[in-house]
Amino acid sequence: MNGNWECPKCGNISYETGQFQATGGTLSKLFDVQSEKFSTVTCSRCKYTEIYKAKSSDLGNIFDLFFGG
């Protein structure tokens, strides 16, 4: 984040960031490959959360397939 984030719900400027991955489609679900990656920004006061889609690494997906990452 560039430091200019403000919660649209309560106006707070303090936040936490995080990430998570999810399956993208039928084949991804079948092979348990986490093909979609997201970044989150959560207001530290009211817990309002915004989700942004991030670029996912193809190499990381291959490792997930073989090593269950």
C-alpha positions in Angstrom: 0.0 0.0 0.0 1.1 3.5 -0.6 0.2 4.8 2.8 -2.8 6.9 1.7 -5.4 4.2 2.4 -8.6 5.3 4.3 -11.4 3.0 5.4 -14.5 3.8 3.3 -16.7 2.6 6.2 -15.3 4.4 9.3 -12.5 6.7 8.0 -9.7 5.1 9.9 -6.3 5.2 8.3 -4.7 2.3 10.2 -4.8 -1.1 8.4 -3.4 -4.6 8.1 -2.5 -6.5 4.9 -2.7 -10.2 4.1 -2.9 -12.7 1.3 -4.8 -15.9 0.5 -5.1 -18.3 -2.4 -8.1 -20.1 -3.8 -8.9 -22.5 -6.6 -9.9 -21.1 -9.9 -11.9 -23.7 -11.8 -12.9 -27.3 -12.1 -9.5 -28.7 -12.9 -7.9 -26.6 -10.1 -10.4 -28.0 -7.7 -9.9 -31.6 -8.9 -6.1 -31.4 -8.4 -6.2 -29.1 -5.4 -4.2 -26.4 -7.1 -4.6 -22.9 -5.7 -4.5 -20.9 -9.0 -6.0 -17.6 -7.8 -4.0 -15.3 -5.5 -5.5 -12.3 -3.6 -4.2 -9.5 -1.4 -6.3 -8.0 1.4 -6.4 -4.7 3.2 -8.3 -4.8 6.5 -9.2 -1.8 8.7 -7.7 -2.2 12.1 -10.7 -0.5 13.7 -13.9 -1.9 12.1 -12.4 -4.9 10.3 -13.8 -3.8 6.9 -11.8 -5.7 4.3 -11.0 -5.0 0.6 -9.8 -7.8 -1.6 -7.5 -7.3 -4.6 -6.6 -10.0 -7.2 -2.9 -10.5 -7.5 -0.8 -12.1 -10.2 -0.1 -15.8 -9.4 3.1 -17.6 -10.3 2.8 -20.6 -12.7 5.9 -22.1 -11.1 4.2 -21.8 -7.7 1.2 -23.6 -9.0 3.4 -26.5 -10.2 4.9 -26.8 -6.7 1.4 -26.8 -5.2 0.4 -29.6 -7.5 3.4 -31.9 -6.6 4.0 -30.9 -3.0 0.4 -30.0 -1.8 1.4 -26.4 -1.0 
